[in-house]
Amino acid sequence: MAAAPLSYEVRLARDAQDIRASQRLRYAVFVEELGGAGPLIDHENRLEADEFDPLYDHLMLIDPSKPEDDLDRVVAAYRLLRSDRAAEIGRFYCDAEYDLAPLRASGRRLLELGRSCVHPDHRGGAAMLMLWNALADYVLAHEIEILFGVASFHGTDVETLKQPLAWLHHHHLAPEGLRPRAKHFQSMDLVAKDALDRRSAMEAMPNLIKAYLRLGGFVGEGAFVDRPFNTTDVMLLMDTQAMSEKHREFYTRRVEGRG
């Protein structure tokens, strides 16, 4: 594994070139690594794209050792959409998979998170922490109250995922008043609560989902099996108001003095 740079640049995409660099990273992770597919994927140029990209903010972590015109310089990314912007567009990306009516009815400021990815060479170090700190700055600047988005298990064989899915169902369901429900509903209640194996569930749980759970995150009702993208998706939510003080302090740390 290549050594991560000692410092990164973190910022929002400024132009089409920046978005293409984010799409290049997404291609490496979601297509080459995880076997995803989609109608707008550009295999010739190695870009994972969709119709939402021009409408979203793209938070990027950049390897400054690479030239500005190098599409491989983005090493971690998030795609962000605030509820005020979604109202202009008419929908969130997640509307295709979940009924978001409870979130909209809450009247609270929402932020949809998506396409979270880190290049394999930059995992396990400062990259994700720096990206999350930058995301915290964005959340504070826009007075976001609820963060949500789908997080994925690799593969579509629900039988092999029954332990982690059932663990989420029994231990981390969102409060009923904020609980989105999956469309093309796949139950996560696949193992009785007293038959759960915590170790097995945690070993099969993606790191991103575990990180959200540590911050007090919840999940929606049911999973969505996304066969074209070769994933089984769950809806993750974080209510910033409901976080414990410890979690809030962690989440709102700034990048200063880090990396």
C-alpha positions in Angstrom: 0.0 0.0 0.0 1.3 3.4 -0.9 2.0 5.8 1.9 -0.6 8.5 2.3 0.6 12.1 1.9 1.3 14.0 5.1 -1.2 16.7 4.1 -4.3 16.9 2.0 -6.3 19.7 0.5 -10.0 19.5 1.3 -12.7 21.6 -0.5 -15.8 21.6 -2.6 -15.6 21.0 -6.3 -15.3 24.3 -8.2 -15.8 23.3 -11.8 -16.5 20.4 -14.2 -12.9 19.2 -14.0 -13.2 18.8 -10.2 -16.4 16.8 -10.7 -14.7 14.6 -13.3 -11.9 13.9 -10.8 -14.5 12.8 -8.2 -16.1 10.6 -10.8 -12.8 9.0 -11.6 -12.4 8.0 -7.9 -15.9 6.7 -7.8 -15.2 4.6 -10.9 -12.2 3.0 -9.2 -14.2 2.2 -6.1 -17.7 1.5 -7.2 -17.1 -0.1 -10.6 -13.5 -1.5 -10.6 -13.4 -2.6 -7.0 -17.1 -3.4 -6.2 -18.4 -4.3 -9.7 -21.2 -1.7 -10.0 -22.9 -0.7 -13.2 -25.1 2.1 -14.5 -26.4 3.7 -17.7 -24.2 6.8 -17.5 -20.9 5.1 -16.5 -18.1 6.0 -18.9 -15.9 3.0 -19.1 -13.6 4.5 -21.8 -12.7 7.5 -19.6 -13.2 5.6 -16.3 -15.9 7.9 -14.9 -18.8 6.8 -12.6 -21.4 9.5 -13.4 -25.1 10.0 -13.1 -27.7 12.8 -13.9 -27.4 14.2 -10.3 -23.8 15.2 -10.4 -24.2 18.7 -11.8 -26.8 19.5 -9.1 -24.9 18.4 -6.0 -22.0 19.8 -4.0 -19.0 17.5 -4.2 -16.7 17.5 -1.1 -13.3 16.3 -2.1 -10.0 15.3 -0.5 -7.1 16.0 -2.8 -3.6 14.6 -2.9 -1.6 17.8 -3.5 1.4 16.0 -4.8 -0.4 15.3 -8.1 -0.8 18.0 -10.8 -4.1 19.9 -11.0 -5.0 18.4 -14.3 -4.6 14.8 -13.0 -8.0 13.2 -12.5 -6.5 10.8 -10.1 -5.7 13.5 -7.5 -9.0 13.1 -5.7 -8.5 10.4 -3.0 -11.8 10.7 -1.0 -15.2 12.3 -1.8 -18.7 12.8 -0.6 -21.7 14.1 -2.6 -24.0 16.5 -0.8 -27.5 17.9 -1.3 -29.3 20.2 1.1 -33.1 20.1 1.5 -33.5 23.7 0.2 -31.6 22.7 -3.0 -33.6 19.5 -3.3 -36.8 21.5 -3.2 -35.6 23.4 -6.3 -34.6 20.1 -8.0 -37.8 18.3 -7.0 -36.2 15.2 -5.4 -33.3 13.6 -3.6 -31.3 10.7 -5.0 -32.6 8.5 -2.2 -36.2 9.1 -3.3 -35.6 6.2 -5.8 -35.0 3.8 -3.0 -36.8 5.1 0.1 -40.0 6.9 1.0 -38.6 10.1 2.5 -42.0 11.5 3.6 -41.2 11.4 7.3 -38.0 13.4 6.8 -39.7 16.0 4.7 -42.6 16.3 7.1 -40.2 17.0 10.0 -39.7 20.5 8.7 -36.0 20.3 9.7 -33.0 21.1 7.7 -31.8 18.0 5.8 -28.6 17.0 4.1 -28.4 14.0 1.9 -25.0 12.3 1.8 -24.0 9.9 -1.0 -21.2 8.4 -3.1 -18.9 8.3 -0.1 -15.6 6.7 -1.1 -11.9 6.6 -0.3 -9.2 5.3 -2.6 -7.7 2.0 -1.3 -4.2 3.6 -0.9 -5.6 6.2 1.5 -7.8 4.1 3.8 -6.9 3.6 7.4 -5.3 6.9 7.9 -6.2 10.6 8.2 -8.2 10.8 5.0 -11.7 9.9 6.2 -11.2 11.8 9.5 -10.3 15.0 7.5 -13.3 14.5 5.1 -15.6 14.1 8.1 -14.2 17.2 9.7 -14.8 19.1 6.5 -18.3 17.7 6.4 -18.9 18.9 10.0 -17.9 22.4 8.9 -20.4 22.2 6.1 -23.1 21.0 8.5 -22.5 23.8 10.9 -22.3 26.5 8.2 -25.7 25.4 6.8 -27.3 24.7 10.1 -28.1 21.1 9.1 -30.3 19.2 11.6 -30.6 15.7 10.0 -28.1 13.9 7.8 -29.2 10.9 5.8 -28.2 8.7 2.9 -27.9 5.1 1.7 -24.9 3.1 2.8 -24.1 -0.2 1.0 -23.2 -3.7 1.7 -21.3 -5.3 -1.2 -23.4 -7.9 -3.0 -27.1 -8.7 -3.4 -27.3 -12.1 -1.6 -29.4 -11.1 1.4 -29.0 -14.5 3.0 -25.3 -13.9 3.5 -26.1 -10.5 5.1 -28.9 -11.6 7.4 -26.8 -11.1 10.6 -25.7 -7.5 10.1 -29.1 -6.5 8.6 -31.0 -8.1 11.5 -28.6 -6.4 14.0 -29.5 -3.0 12.5 -33.2 -3.8 12.5 -33.3 -4.9 16.1 -30.8 -2.4 17.6 -30.7 0.8 15.4 -34.1 1.6 13.9 -34.8 5.3 13.6 -37.5 6.8 15.7 -40.8 6.1 14.0 -41.5 9.7 13.2 -38.3 10.0 11.2 -38.2 6.5 9.8 -38.0 6.2 6.0 -39.2 2.9 4.5 -37.6 1.1 1.6 -39.3 0.8 -1.7 -39.3 -2.7 -3.3 -39.1 -3.6 0.4 -36.6 -6.1 1.6 -37.1 -7.0 5.3 -34.1 -6.7 7.6 -35.9 -8.7 10.3 -34.1 -11.9 9.1 -32.9 -13.3 12.5 -34.7 -13.3 15.8 -33.2 -10.9 18.3 -32.2 -13.6 20.7 -30.5 -15.5 17.9 -28.2 -12.7 16.8 -24.5 -13.2 16.8 -23.0 -9.8 17.6 -19.5 -10.7 16.5 -20.7 -12.1 13.2 -22.9 -9.0 12.6 -20.1 -6.6 13.3 -17.5 -8.4 11.2 -19.9 -8.2 8.2 -20.8 -4.6 8.8 -19.1 -2.1 6.5 -16.8 0.4 8.3 -18.8 3.4 7.1 -22.0 2.0 8.7 -20.1 1.2 12.0 -18.8 4.8 12.0 -22.3 6.2 11.7 -23.6 4.0 14.4 -20.8 5.1 16.8 -21.9 8.7 16.2 -25.5 7.7 17.2 -26.8 7.0 13.8 -30.1 5.1 13.0 -31.4 3.1 10.0 -34.6 3.2 8.1 -37.1 0.4 7.8 -36.0 -2.3 5.3 -33.2 -2.7 2.9 -33.1 -1.9 -0.9 -31.4 -4.5 -3.1 -29.7 -2.5 -5.9 -28.8 -5.2 -8.4 -27.3 -2.9 -11.1 -24.9 -1.4 -8.5 -24.3 -4.9 -6.9 -25.2 -3.6 -3.4 -27.7 -4.0 -0.7 -28.5 -0.6 0.7 -29.7 0.6 4.1 -30.8 4.1 4.9 -28.7 5.8 7.6 -29.8 8.9 9.5 -28.1 11.1 12.1 -30.1 13.6 14.1 -27.5 16.2 15.2 -29.9 17.4 18.0 -30.1 13.9 19.4 -26.4 13.2 19.5 -24.8 12.9 22.9 -22.5 15.7 23.9 -19.5 13.4 23.4 -20.6 12.6 19.9 -21.4 16.2 19.1 -18.0 17.3 20.2 -16.3 14.6 18.1 -18.4 15.4 15.1 -17.9 19.2 15.2 -14.1 19.1 15.6 -12.4 21.2 13.1 -9.5 20.3 10.8 -7.2 22.8 12.5 -4.2 21.0 14.0 -4.9 17.8 12.1 -3.3 16.0 9.1 
